[in-house]
Amino acid sequence: MLLSKTAEYALRAIVYVALNDAQGLKVGMKDIAKELELPMHFIGKILQDLVRKGVIASIKGPGGGFFLHRPASEISILEVVQTIDGLEMFRKCGMGMKQCSDTHPCPLHDDIKAYRNQVLKTFSTKTIQTLVDGVNSGNYFITNVHEAEPQS
């Protein structure tokens, strides 16, 4: 059970916005797309959706851009995932059965349920600030590594 591309992009974009917001900077869509190597049209729609649903904020015009209007420590990963994908991923049967449940389980039910509960716990307890702190520590990254081109 992995996140949709949309949710992955949303999380990376919010962390990038939060990193800049902590320095008092607003970031534009072009900067976010370029820095994170994400398709601009797609990230634009995601960011607008996040603004419309109140997860982040934006101001148009010179000096405008995307920013946080509440502390990154108050935005859980689960809130972002729920805003983008909903919570269906935490309910779906691992084998696609319509009526899989504790009383009528598929062969993978118990394992998938344990995995899902762990992911749900992680997404509920970790916040955008947790991810920002990880990036600031230098141990974690939200951008791709560019290896030096071999010299000929």
Contacts in CASP RR format, 6 or more apart in sequence:
PFRMAT RR
TARGET T0000
AUTHOR 0000-0000-0000
METHOD contacts of the structure
MODEL  1
MLLSKTAEYALRAIVYVALNDAQGLKVGMKDIAKELELPMHFIGKILQDL
VRKGVIASIKGPGGGFFLHRPASEISILEVVQTIDGLEMFRKCGMGMKQC
SDTHPCPLHDDIKAYRNQVLKTFSTKTIQTLVDGVNSGNYFITNVHEAEP
QS
1 89 0 8 1.000
1 92 0 8 1.000
1 94 0 8 1.000
1 112 0 8 1.000
1 115 0 8 1.000
1 116 0 8 1.000
1 119 0 8 1.000
3 11 0 8 1.000
3 81 0 8 1.000
3 85 0 8 1.000
3 89 0 8 1.000
4 84 0 8 1.000
4 85 0 8 1.000
6 42 0 8 1.000
6 46 0 8 1.000
6 84 0 8 1.000
6 85 0 8 1.000
7 80 0 8 1.000
7 81 0 8 1.000
7 84 0 8 1.000
7 85 0 8 1.000
9 36 0 8 1.000
9 38 0 8 1.000
9 42 0 8 1.000
9 43 0 8 1.000
9 46 0 8 1.000
10 46 0 8 1.000
10 50 0 8 1.000
10 80 0 8 1.000
10 83 0 8 1.000
10 84 0 8 1.000
11 77 0 8 1.000
11 80 0 8 1.000
11 81 0 8 1.000
11 131 0 8 1.000
12 36 0 8 1.000
12 38 0 8 1.000
12 142 0 8 1.000
13 32 0 8 1.000
13 36 0 8 1.000
13 38 0 8 1.000
13 43 0 8 1.000
13 46 0 8 1.000
13 47 0 8 1.000
13 50 0 8 1.000
13 66 0 8 1.000
14 50 0 8 1.000
14 55 0 8 1.000
14 56 0 8 1.000
14 75 0 8 1.000
14 80 0 8 1.000
14 128 0 8 1.000
15 128 0 8 1.000
15 131 0 8 1.000
15 132 0 8 1.000
15 135 0 8 1.000
15 142 0 8 1.000
16 27 0 8 1.000
16 32 0 8 1.000
16 35 0 8 1.000
16 36 0 8 1.000
16 142 0 8 1.000
17 27 0 8 1.000
17 32 0 8 1.000
17 56 0 8 1.000
17 66 0 8 1.000
17 67 0 8 1.000
17 68 0 8 1.000
18 68 0 8 1.000
18 72 0 8 1.000
18 128 0 8 1.000
18 129 0 8 1.000
18 131 0 8 1.000
18 132 0 8 1.000
19 132 0 8 1.000
19 135 0 8 1.000
19 136 0 8 1.000
20 26 0 8 1.000
20 27 0 8 1.000
20 67 0 8 1.000
21 67 0 8 1.000
21 68 0 8 1.000
21 72 0 8 1.000
22 72 0 8 1.000
22 132 0 8 1.000
24 67 0 8 1.000
25 67 0 8 1.000
26 58 0 8 1.000
26 59 0 8 1.000
26 63 0 8 1.000
26 64 0 8 1.000
26 65 0 8 1.000
26 66 0 8 1.000
26 67 0 8 1.000
27 65 0 8 1.000
27 66 0 8 1.000
27 67 0 8 1.000
28 64 0 8 1.000
28 65 0 8 1.000
28 66 0 8 1.000
29 40 0 8 1.000
29 43 0 8 1.000
29 44 0 8 1.000
29 47 0 8 1.000
29 65 0 8 1.000
29 66 0 8 1.000
30 40 0 8 1.000
32 38 0 8 1.000
32 43 0 8 1.000
32 47 0 8 1.000
32 66 0 8 1.000
33 39 0 8 1.000
33 40 0 8 1.000
33 43 0 8 1.000
33 44 0 8 1.000
35 143 0 8 1.000
36 43 0 8 1.000
36 142 0 8 1.000
36 143 0 8 1.000
37 143 0 8 1.000
37 144 0 8 1.000
46 84 0 8 1.000
47 56 0 8 1.000
47 58 0 8 1.000
47 66 0 8 1.000
49 83 0 8 1.000
49 84 0 8 1.000
50 56 0 8 1.000
50 80 0 8 1.000
50 83 0 8 1.000
50 84 0 8 1.000
51 57 0 8 1.000
51 58 0 8 1.000
51 66 0 8 1.000
53 83 0 8 1.000
54 69 0 8 1.000
55 75 0 8 1.000
55 79 0 8 1.000
55 80 0 8 1.000
55 83 0 8 1.000
56 66 0 8 1.000
56 67 0 8 1.000
56 68 0 8 1.000
56 69 0 8 1.000
57 66 0 8 1.000
57 67 0 8 1.000
57 68 0 8 1.000
57 69 0 8 1.000
58 64 0 8 1.000
58 65 0 8 1.000
58 66 0 8 1.000
58 67 0 8 1.000
59 65 0 8 1.000
59 67 0 8 1.000
68 75 0 8 1.000
68 128 0 8 1.000
71 129 0 8 1.000
72 127 0 8 1.000
72 128 0 8 1.000
72 129 0 8 1.000
72 132 0 8 1.000
73 127 0 8 1.000
73 128 0 8 1.000
73 129 0 8 1.000
74 127 0 8 1.000
75 127 0 8 1.000
75 128 0 8 1.000
75 129 0 8 1.000
76 123 0 8 1.000
76 124 0 8 1.000
76 125 0 8 1.000
76 126 0 8 1.000
76 127 0 8 1.000
76 128 0 8 1.000
77 122 0 8 1.000
77 123 0 8 1.000
77 124 0 8 1.000
77 126 0 8 1.000
77 127 0 8 1.000
77 128 0 8 1.000
77 130 0 8 1.000
77 131 0 8 1.000
78 120 0 8 1.000
78 123 0 8 1.000
78 124 0 8 1.000
80 128 0 8 1.000
81 87 0 8 1.000
81 89 0 8 1.000
81 123 0 8 1.000
89 116 0 8 1.000
90 116 0 8 1.000
90 119 0 8 1.000
90 120 0 8 1.000
93 100 0 8 1.000
93 106 0 8 1.000
93 108 0 8 1.000
93 109 0 8 1.000
93 112 0 8 1.000
94 100 0 8 1.000
94 106 0 8 1.000
94 108 0 8 1.000
94 109 0 8 1.000
94 112 0 8 1.000
95 106 0 8 1.000
95 107 0 8 1.000
95 108 0 8 1.000
96 106 0 8 1.000
97 106 0 8 1.000
100 106 0 8 1.000
100 109 0 8 1.000
101 109 0 8 1.000
102 109 0 8 1.000
102 113 0 8 1.000
131 140 0 8 1.000
131 142 0 8 1.000
134 140 0 8 1.000
135 141 0 8 1.000
135 142 0 8 1.000
END
